[in-house]
Amino acid sequence: MREIKFRTWDKLNKKWVTNNNCESETKLNYDSRHLVVWNNYKLMQYTGYKDWFESDLIKDKDRNALYEIVWHEKNFAWWGESLTEGYFSKPLYDIIHDVNACKFGNKYDNPELLGVENETI
């Protein structure tokens, strides 16, 4: 059984938040029965592969293509949404096993990789 983990981005303060290293005003409170997240936070789930989470950017080093990890509702699976013109989105499983892929950053720490300003994310 895969481990269920989350990470959280504080949109207002532009920083990562955990229960262990945050101030009381930004602390997230959760237990096994419920999860409280306010509108100024983005909750991202662990994919079950290495240290890859939702919103991470994955680079295919063989093809110089960039993908963002997203949850694909229709297929009920993690997908790499293509951010490179001329490449199609595909299941994360295919990216992991078919290409020379590595984590290249994430859209919150590295918005310049998406060609956008951090304030718009």
N, C-alpha and C positions, 0 to 999 in steps of 0.2 A: 504494500500500500504506500502511495506516495505521500510525502510530507505536505501538509497544508500550511503555507506561510503567506504573509502579506508584508508589504512595505507601504509607507504613506508619505506623500508629498504635500507639504504645507504651501498652498498656492499664494497665500498672503505674504509669508515670510521667506518664500523661495528657499526652503530647506527640507531635508528629510526628517521625519519625526519617528521616534520609537518610544516605547514605554520606559525605556531605561535612561534615555539621555535628552529629555525635553523638559521645558519649563512647565509649571502647572497650568498656565493659560493655553498651552498647545498640546497638553497631554491627551492622548486618546484612551478612553476607558472601554475595555471590552472583557468579556468572559465567555465561557462556552455556550451561554444562552442567548447573548445578543451582542451586537457590534454597533457602537455609536460613532458616526462620522459626520462632521458638519460640512456644509456646502463649500467651505474654502479648503477642503482636503481632497486629494485624489488617492483612492485606495487601489493598489495594484497587487495582483495575485502571482504567486510563484508558479512557474510552468512545470516544475518537476524535473527540469534539465539543468545541470550545473548550477550556476547562480543567476539564471535568466528569469526575469520577471516581465510581466505585461509592461508595455511602453519602452522596453529595451530596444536598442538598435543593433541589428545583426548585419555583419558585412560578409558577403560571399567573396572571398579573396581571389578566387579563380576568375570570376566574371566582373569584379568590381561593382557589384550590385549591393544596394542597401535596403534592408527590410526593417519594419517596425513590428514587434510582437503585439498581436491583438487577439482577443477572443472572438471567434467566428460563431455567432449564434446559430446560423443555419446548419452548419456542419458539426456543431457542438465540439469544437476543437480549437487549439491554439494555431494561429496562422501567422505567417510572415507577410505583412502587407507591403508590397513593393513601393519603394520611394525613388526608384531609378527608372527613368523613361525607357521603354522597350522591354521591361521585364514584368512578368505577371506575378500576382500574389499566389502563394502556395502554402500548403500545410507546414507547420513548423517541423513536423517529423521529417518531411522531405528535405527541408533545408539542413537539418542536423545530419542526416545520413547520406545525402547526395552531393553536397558541396563542401568546400573547404571554408566553413563558416566560423566566425568568432564574434564575441560581443564587442561592439564598437563604441558603446556609450548608452545613453538614454535620452529621451526627448526633453527631460527636465534639466539635467546637468549640461546637455550639449544641444541646445536649440539651434545653434548655428549649422549643425549637420542637416537640419530640416529646411534651412533657409528662412527661418522666422525669428522674431525677437522673443525673448523669454517672457515678456509681459503678455504675449498673446496666448500662451499655453496655460 
